[in-house]
Amino acid sequence: MQQPKNLNRLLRALSRQGLDVSYDDRVYSICLNSSLKENWQDASSTTENSESVSFTMENWQDASSTTAENSENVGARKNWQNTSSITTENSENLSAITAEVLLPEGFPVEAKALKQLANLAKVRHPQGGCVCRACATPDFHPGDAGVAIGSIVQTDKMVIPAAVGSDINCGMRLHVADLSIAQFLSQRDRFVELMKGDYFFGTRDVSMTAKTARAMFQHGIPGWLDGMLDRAIGSAANADFEQLAQECDSLRDSFASRTFLGGSMNGDVKWAPEELVPNDGTVRDGGLATIGGGNHFVEIQVVEEVVDRATAYTWGIRSGQIAFMIHSGSRNVGKYIGGMWRDRACDAWPKTLKYPESGLFPLSVEANPELVRGYLQAEATAANYGFVNRLLLAELLRLRLRQVFGDIEAPLVYDLPHNITLAEGGGWVTRKGACPAHSGQPVIVPGSMGAPSYLLVGLGNDRFLRSASHGAGRARSRFDMSRKGVDKSNAALGLTGIDCITLREERRIEEAPAAYKPIQPVIDVQVEAQMVGIVAKMKPVLTFKA
């Protein structure tokens, strides 16, 4: 494989920024070259904790690939041994984990993103806990909160709340409908007006009983379903609850449910915003069934090409179908819980030690097991809300499809998260802007509103921690897209011929195709790396942006 042009010059430039980087066949290996002694100089002042400060990897065994049924028990298994405590003489022995970044040829190598990944890879807790593995997917780019988008880390004896952030269980949901593009376009205007009411003008009614709301936070989709079956109110009262239940827990050939983890994690209502979990009465949550800002969207697509016919047949995918894809998360609930635990992790840092320069504060199982349990439970609470948010966004759309086009099934293909911490391989794997891609599991990777999206099948690649990208990645920041003097013509923005439904012109500009990297190289490099296989390709028809 040909090396990138000016590679040596690039590596020298990165070295001057404190990064040791090497390149081999589209994979950049990265770690910090600055002395770790400076960051850990206060560790030796706490003798009672010094034995658990440093870790060295003794043995690593690859486990078998996974399906959704057993994903919590698979991954790379590891044995770690404590080494001597850090002192002035031996601090150089604490080596940083080398992270790997898979990038297509010709893609920019962003020093800020590499530095963020290198900082994440070196996170350790002085009282026990470390990052074992770190890598990044090809949509890799800098994150606003100090963690690069596309980062994946495997941790032992600790979790890192900031590595997930506040957009907890941001994820993708994909449905297909036996409706041709000609049929859809014949009623496009009527359908769009109905959806604008639901998504933008608040004509939707997603009210539920207090009992249902509490069950949703506690148990996710199954809890919400049970509550609605007991007493269905609001727009969702017209839903096909039998279909929703089947999509949540029905067994299929290669994965256990059409929703990752069945749309349910071990949450607890105590972590939910108080106003959303009253003891009785009706809950009317203005944030539920909303798309959200940024890169979130709801998009109508057409299945343009089926590549893996056998898998597509199993999943109910056929060329020419209409598809609808949803990208959203836990909205304000995620912000509330993510912000709460960012502060709690900071407050729990040992008072005798200086703060990590990266600003990333881990929680240690050995030092604060109750905080680790609390964070995972709180994250699961927000994740449960995110699963139901996507379900309701889809159900509103499915109800409108039936209103306009008649009795259409529009089954769910799959729903999966990007921003989540999951138990894998005896520790935890945290994905930030990256999808789980276990063996046989569906993976949904969107392009921009002017580029195709892909339905893929995961191959369980252990080198990249059984993960795949969650998109193409931004090429230009939202600030850059919206600043004065930038050519905002449709041609320059790549918006010619794009059907974008939004009430905010700035959103259309910030999320224009020109803001994103090309999707095809991102897909190709992951296929060649045996992370995923292509099942089908979808072409955008129209996109809703809030």
WOFENWO-V284268 format. One line per field, one symbol per residue. ss: DSSP state (@ for helix, = for strand, . for the rest). A space follows every 10 residues. Layout:
# WOFENWO-V284268
ss->???
This chain:
# WOFENWO-V284268
ss->......@@@@ @@@@@@..== ====..==== ==...@@@@. ..@@@.@@@@ @@..====== =......... @@@...==== ==........ @@@.....== ==........ @@@@@@@@@@ @..=.....= ========== =.......== ======.==. @@@@...... =======... @@@@@@.@@@ @@@@@@@@@. .......==@ @@@@@@@@@. @@@@@@@@@@ ....@@@@.. @@@@@@@@@. ........=@ @@@.....@@ @..@@@.... .==....... ......==== ======..@@ @@@@@..... .=======.. @@@@@@@@@@ @@@@@@@... .......... ..==....@@ @@@@@@@@@@ @@@@@@@@@@ @@@@@@@@@@ @@@@@..... .======..= ====..==== ==.===.... .====..... ..======.. ......===. ...=...@@@ @@.......@ @@@......= =...@@@@@@ ..@@@=..@@ @@@@@@@@.. .========= ====..
